[in-house]
Amino acid sequence: MEVGKRQNRKLIKIDAHGGHGGTFWDDGAFTGIREITLVYDHCIDSIRIEYDLNGKPVLAEKHGGAGGQLIAHVKLQYPDEFLTMVSGYLSPVVRGGTPVVRCLTFKSNKRSWGPYGVEQGTPFSFSMDGGAIVGFHGRSGWYLDSIGFRLAPLHNRGGLQDMFRQKLRSFGALASRTLGYNDVEEGNPVRTAKVSG
């Protein structure tokens, strides 16, 4: 499956997980992700993403500081492979400090990478069925303070919002049948009355 053309998609922006230190950044949305480079040690010091924009690589700015001793390269085989999950841990690096991203793990439709960093603090996880992560945003200073995502459907028919609406309709139809409704059209249940005679 391919993530589809950028201009034909409905995108959803997911709020960032983490602290409020550093400055805000937003890479925007692309057609996919080719590679993520992390520099880390006791936390995620910096992140840099190489995106795909309609078949061409786009290297975003590095977000974070100059520290960290370890480097990880998360290379996706775009367009056949796409990012579907990011999880990690949040906590201060120093006592009394604000939370930063301490650890990150990534998962695609084919494999997973990580964990990178220290699994310490408050865990978070974001996964997406029927969609792919196509952009990142967050806050950074000396470290990666927070991280958020932009999502896109895996195909051009409908969008993520349409998928959620369809799931709600299916749930509504099931609930209607369970509660004694006999006919459901366009998500509106029609109650049939029993006539005794």
SVG drawing of the C-alpha trace seen along z (x, -y; Angstrom):
<svg xmlns="http://www.w3.org/2000/svg" viewBox="-57 -29 87 39">
<polyline fill="none" stroke="black" stroke-width="0.4" points="0.0,0.0 1.2,-3.5 0.5,-6.6 -0.9,-8.6 -0.4,-12.0 0.0,-14.8 -2.5,-17.3 -5.3,-14.7 -5.2,-13.7 -7.0,-14.7 -4.4,-15.1 -4.8,-14.9 -2.4,-16.6 -1.7,-14.8 -0.7,-16.9 2.9,-16.6 3.8,-14.4 6.4,-15.8 7.4,-19.0 7.1,-22.7 10.8,-23.6 12.7,-24.7 11.1,-26.2 8.3,-25.0 9.1,-23.4 6.9,-21.8 8.3,-20.0 4.9,-19.9 3.4,-17.0 4.9,-14.9 4.1,-11.9 6.2,-9.6 9.3,-9.1 12.5,-7.7 14.8,-7.9 14.9,-9.1 18.3,-10.0 18.4,-10.1 21.3,-11.2 20.8,-10.0 22.3,-9.0 20.4,-9.5 17.6,-11.1 16.9,-11.9 19.3,-14.8 18.2,-15.4 16.1,-14.1 16.4,-14.7 14.0,-13.3 14.4,-12.7 10.9,-12.8 9.6,-11.9 7.7,-14.5 6.2,-12.9 9.2,-10.7 11.9,-13.3 13.9,-13.2 13.5,-16.3 15.9,-16.6 14.4,-18.6 16.3,-20.6 17.8,-18.9 15.7,-19.4 17.5,-19.4 21.0,-20.0 24.5,-19.0 24.9,-16.3 24.6,-12.6 27.1,-9.8 25.0,-7.3 23.5,-7.6 20.6,-5.5 19.5,-5.5 15.9,-4.3 15.8,-3.6 12.4,-2.8 12.0,-1.2 9.6,-3.9 7.1,-3.6 6.5,0.1 7.3,-0.6 5.7,-3.3 5.7,-4.4 2.7,-3.3 3.7,-3.6 5.9,-5.7 6.3,-5.1 8.6,-6.3 9.1,-7.7 9.0,-11.2 10.7,-12.6 13.1,-15.3 16.8,-14.8 17.7,-16.9 15.9,-17.2 13.3,-20.0 13.5,-20.2 10.8,-19.9 10.0,-16.6 11.9,-15.7 11.7,-12.7 13.9,-10.1 13.3,-7.1 11.8,-6.4 10.7,-3.2 9.4,-3.1 7.3,-0.5 6.5,-0.3 4.1,2.0 7.0,4.4 9.4,4.1 10.4,2.2 13.4,0.2 14.5,-0.6 14.2,-1.4 16.7,-4.3 17.5,-6.1 16.5,-5.4 13.1,-3.7 12.4,-5.8 9.5,-8.1 5.9,-8.3 5.3,-6.0 3.4,-7.2 2.4,-5.3 0.7,-6.3 -0.2,-3.8 -2.3,-4.1 -4.2,-1.4 -5.2,-2.4 -2.9,-5.4 0.7,-6.4 2.8,-9.0 3.9,-11.5 5.2,-14.4 6.6,-15.4 6.3,-18.5 7.3,-19.3 9.6,-21.4 13.4,-21.3 16.3,-23.1 19.2,-21.2 17.1,-18.1 14.0,-16.8 11.4,-18.2 8.3,-16.9 7.2,-15.1 3.9,-15.0 2.7,-13.6 0.8,-14.3 -1.2,-11.4 -2.5,-10.5 -4.7,-7.7 -2.9,-4.9 -5.0,-5.5 -6.9,-8.3 -10.4,-7.0 -11.9,-8.8 -9.7,-9.8 -9.0,-9.1 -12.1,-11.0 -14.2,-8.9 -12.7,-5.7 -13.5,-6.8 -17.1,-7.7 -17.5,-4.3 -16.4,-2.6 -18.9,-4.7 -21.7,-3.8 -20.8,-0.1 -20.8,-0.4 -24.1,-2.3 -25.7,0.4 -24.6,3.1 -25.9,1.2 -29.2,0.5 -29.8,4.2 -28.9,5.1 -31.4,2.5 -34.3,3.7 -34.0,1.5 -34.7,3.4 -33.6,1.1 -30.6,-1.2 -30.1,-3.6 -27.2,-6.0 -26.5,-5.6 -30.1,-6.6 -31.9,-3.9 -35.6,-3.4 -37.6,-1.8 -40.3,0.6 -43.3,1.0 -44.9,4.3 -48.7,4.2 -50.8,6.6 -54.1,7.6"/>
</svg>
